[in-house]
Amino acid sequence: MTETGLTKPMRRPTSRRMKRRMMIAGVVTPLLASGCISVNAPDKPIVINLNISVTQEVVYRLDGEAKSLIQSNPGIF
């Protein structure tokens, strides 16, 4: 009779041994790479140039009645 997995519990793909190996690798890898990584402050200050030109164009449309009202009474505004 072949084992179908119905009588014995099937092992999951990540066993305890694999989890332990992954945990050890996660701890050891940063320790090994710590000699290769260095963080130093720059000698010169960082300069950010913020010359920003902001232009805005306002477009308005008036219906015919409002346009004729403004033209007939220029001092209304």
C-alpha positions as CSV (number, residue, x, y, z in Angstrom):
1,M,0.0,0.0,0.0
2,T,1.4,3.4,-0.9
3,E,1.3,6.4,1.4
4,T,-1.2,8.9,0.3
5,G,-0.8,11.3,3.1
6,L,-4.2,10.3,4.6
7,T,-2.7,8.1,7.4
8,K,0.4,10.1,8.1
9,P,0.6,13.9,8.5
10,M,2.4,15.4,5.5
11,R,5.5,17.6,6.2
12,R,5.2,21.2,5.3
13,P,7.7,22.6,2.9
14,T,9.3,24.7,5.7
15,S,10.3,22.3,8.4
16,R,11.7,23.4,11.8
17,R,15.2,22.7,10.6
18,M,14.7,25.1,7.6
19,K,13.2,27.8,9.8
20,R,16.2,27.5,12.2
21,R,18.7,27.8,9.3
22,M,16.8,30.8,7.9
23,M,16.9,32.5,11.4
24,I,20.6,31.8,11.8
25,A,21.3,33.2,8.3
26,G,19.3,36.3,9.1
27,V,21.4,37.0,12.2
28,V,24.8,36.0,10.7
29,T,24.6,37.8,7.4
30,P,24.4,41.4,8.8
31,L,27.3,40.6,11.1
32,L,29.5,39.4,8.2
33,A,28.5,42.4,6.1
34,S,29.1,45.0,8.9
35,G,32.8,45.4,8.0
36,C,31.9,46.3,4.4
37,I,29.3,49.0,5.2
38,S,30.4,52.4,6.5
39,V,28.4,55.6,7.1
40,N,30.2,58.9,7.2
41,A,29.1,62.5,7.3
42,P,29.9,64.5,4.2
43,D,32.8,67.0,4.4
44,K,30.8,69.8,2.6
45,P,27.3,70.8,3.6
46,I,24.5,69.7,1.3
47,V,23.1,72.5,-0.8
48,I,19.6,72.4,-2.2
49,N,18.8,75.1,-4.8
50,L,15.1,76.1,-4.6
51,N,14.8,78.6,-7.4
52,I,11.2,77.9,-8.2
53,S,9.2,80.0,-10.6
54,V,5.5,79.7,-10.1
55,T,3.2,81.2,-12.7
56,Q,-0.5,80.9,-12.9
57,E,-2.8,81.7,-15.7
58,V,-6.4,82.4,-14.9
59,V,-8.8,81.7,-17.7
60,Y,-12.4,82.8,-17.4
61,R,-15.4,82.7,-19.8
62,L,-18.4,84.9,-19.6
63,D,-21.7,84.2,-21.2
64,G,-23.0,86.8,-23.6
65,E,-25.3,88.6,-21.2
66,A,-22.7,89.2,-18.6
67,K,-20.2,90.3,-21.2
68,S,-22.6,92.9,-22.7
69,L,-23.4,94.1,-19.1
70,I,-19.7,94.7,-18.3
71,Q,-19.1,96.4,-21.7
72,S,-22.1,98.7,-21.2
73,N,-21.2,99.6,-17.6
74,P,-17.3,99.7,-17.4
75,G,-17.3,101.2,-13.9
76,I,-19.3,98.4,-12.4
77,F,-16.2,96.7,-11.1
